[in-house]
Amino acid sequence: MAIGESLARMRRERNLTQEDVARRLYVTRQAVSRWETGETEPGVDMCKLIAATFDMPLMELLEMPDKDYCQSCGMPFYQEADHGSEAGGGRSRDFCSMCYENGAFVRDETMEELIEEAAPHMAAACRISRDEAVSFMGALLPHLKRWEQGQGR
């Protein structure tokens, strides 16, 4: 995730200074500078605040390209085998193998149940707290196809 690059691009597109951004987010200009240079990264909750403050999708701030991740759980696709399977045997374009097999979702679950199950794994993989993983997934999942289209329980 190149949050700093996204933040700098967003700031320039809106003709804002680092000081302007800092004021809106209640942080120092130096914090904004460190984020933009990649010296540090804002936490998950700050990323959510940045996205909300500047009316941009969280996925755009995190530079998550369209369709390069599961549209159910948000897991990135690294290889073809990560994709789930359709009823006819082909690979799903939208869903991962952990969420989708033979043209159907593996589990009939709510978004909240998926978050509770997946958050500890995300926390460990990304070296963030479980609460940050829950917060991130709570912001991301409602914008994915499975949940936008009401395909969850």
N, C-alpha and C positions, 0 to 999 in steps of 0.2 A: 504494500500500500504506500503510495507516494502522496500522503496527505498534504505535506508541505507544498508540493508542486500544484496540487489542486487548489489549495488555499491561496497561494500567490496568484494563480491564474484568475480565480474568482475575484480577488481583491482588485487586480488590474482592470478586469472587465467592468467593474463597477466604479472605477476611478477613485478608489479609496486608498488612504495611506495605512501603514501598519498601525499608526496611532488611532486612526478611525476604527479599525477592526478591534483593536485592544479595548477601546472605550465601550464598544457595543457588547463585548464579551466579558467585560469586567476583569481583564488581565492586563499585564504590562505590555508595552510595545516590544520589549526584549523577548517576552514569551512568544509573541507572534513571529518575531524575527527568527528565533530558534526553531520554531515549527517549520517555517518556510525554507530554512537552510538544511533541515533534516537533522539538526543537532539533537533535537528531542521531538517527540510526537505528543499531541494532545491525547488525553485518555478518551475512552469510549463515550463517557457522558459529555465531555467537552465537544467531541465530534458531533454528537447529536445536537448540542446547543448551536454550534457553528452552522450546521445544515439548516436548523430551524430559523436562526437569526437571519440568514441570507437567502432563505426560501429556495434551497437547493436540495435535491434528493441526497440522502446519506450515501447511496450507492455512487453518486457522481463525485462526492467529496472523497470517497475512498477509492475512486477510480476503478470500480468494479465493472469491467466491460459487460455489455449485454450478452446474456446466454452463455457465458463462460463459467457458470456455476449453476448448481441445482436450483430449480425454481420451486423447490419445496423446503429444503433445509439450508440452502446457501453455500453448501460445500463446493469448492472449486473443482472443475474438471481438469485433471492433469494428464489423463490418458483416456483413450477410447473405452477401456474397460471400466472406467468410473461411471459411465452412463448406464442407466437402467435399461430394461428390455421391454419392447412392445409385444403385444399379443402374437404378432406374426413372426417374432424372433429377431427383428431388427433392433437397433439401439435407439433409445429415447433421446431426442435432442434436448429435452428440457429437464429431465429428472435423473438423479443418481441411482446407482445400484442398491444403495441402502434404503432408499425411499420407494422405489418403483420397480416391479418385476412383472413380466407377462402382461403388460398393459394396465396394471392396477397398482394402487399404493399398497405397500407391504402392510402398513398398520392403519387402522381406522382410528385416527387420533386428532385431537384438537391442536391448534397451534401452541397453546400453552403446555400441553403434554409433550410435544416435540421439543420445545425449548427446555423444559425440565430435564429431559433425557439427554439432549445434545450439549447443553451448556457446560457440564464438567469436561467433556471431551474437547470442546473448543477452548476452554480456559487452559487446559494443559498444553494443547497444541500451540496456542498463541502466547502463552506465558502471561496471561491476564487473570484477574480474579474471576471466580464463578459469577459474582454479581455483575461484573463488567460484561461477561459473556451473555448473561441473561439480558442485560440492558441493550447490548448490541443486537442480539437476535430479535428482541422485542421491537426494535426500530426497523430492522431489515425485513423480517419475514412477512409482515402485512403487505409489502410491495411485490412479493413474488407471486407467480401465476397461480400456484395451488391455492393460496389464501385469498388472492384478489378474486378468483373465480369461484370461491366458496366450495372447493373440492375437499376440504377437511371436514371433519365431523362437526 
